[in-house]
Amino acid sequence: MATEFLSFVSNLVGAVTVPPLPPAADMPGLPIGEMNSLNPAGPAAQEISRLWDILLWVSVAIGVLVVGGLFAALRRARENERELAAEPLEAPKKGEQAVMWLGANVPALILAVVFGFTVRTLNVLAGPPPREDALTLQVVGHQYWWEFRYLRPGETGEAAVITANELQLPVGQRIRVELTASDVIHSFWVPALAGKMDTIPGQTNEFWIQADKEGLYRGICAEFCGTQHANMHFLARAVPANDFEQWLTAQAADAADVDGDDLAVRGRQLFNQRGCAACHNVRGHTTQNLVNNVGPDLTHFASRETIAAGMRPNTRGHLSGWVLNAQGVKPGNLMPPVNLSGEELDAMLAYLEALR
Ligand code: CUA
């Protein structure tokens, strides 16, 4: 009952503070992941959820006291109706002075206590800092997708692992997160794991994230950034440390060799000829090394579960629609329509599906 009530309140609050999930979230086959901040799966989210519980129950207690007091006063007033009506105005009596004193000081005390809890939460979220040898996740917000780069401990300069819209986390490890943006301000938020942190062009913000439970979590952009702000999602998968290492190693490799597959080779040619490679990097296949990626890095595209920043499952049908006319799926994103014949589309899809 209590959890049902809490989730009702959370949905109510969520409806106001979180962009509503677009219809695509109900799409068959689309992995959604946990995104309830009241069902925390990491220490930061746990702390926030605890603060929320305190604020909620303090508010409920005060509400009950105030409304209860009001009803008691009304009842008494009705009993003394005649007497009250006849009473002339006069200076506050001693009892009334006490009411005024309490009215000023009790709220001040409650606010001070709540402030104390809030400061405690902020303190926990701010530290302790990740260990010096912690893994670093660099987040770059783009209109309307997320670029993720991983730096292993001690690694500096250009990251070996660059991916988009999907990230993995080793369970139980605190990861340093460095955030920036390429265009406007966005905000990185995985509700079940941590609080929000803005990504700001020209500035690097830092915080940390940790998942304590294996699972799939959904992240969203929490700062209005343009027409597709509500469709700027990502997935965060928390896996055991060994699986994470394997994933990281696989992501660091160059794109798969497609030479044995004629259709994919043709697709690779088209990818370079039709301008795809001007915005999308496929490490080992494209000639440009894009410094400030305009579009997501596609080196291991086929290993991703979603396309269009978490909005569609990565299936042949959705991918065809996206490649041919991305504007029809997410109006206002930077990807222009690509004009391909049926045979060319087949080749392009074969190529993209080969990028495991
Ligand atoms: Cu990016 Cu809102």
Residues whose N, C-alpha, C, O or C-beta is under 5 A from the ligand:
A	BS01	CUA	H142 I185 H186 C221 A222 E223 F224 C225 H229 M232
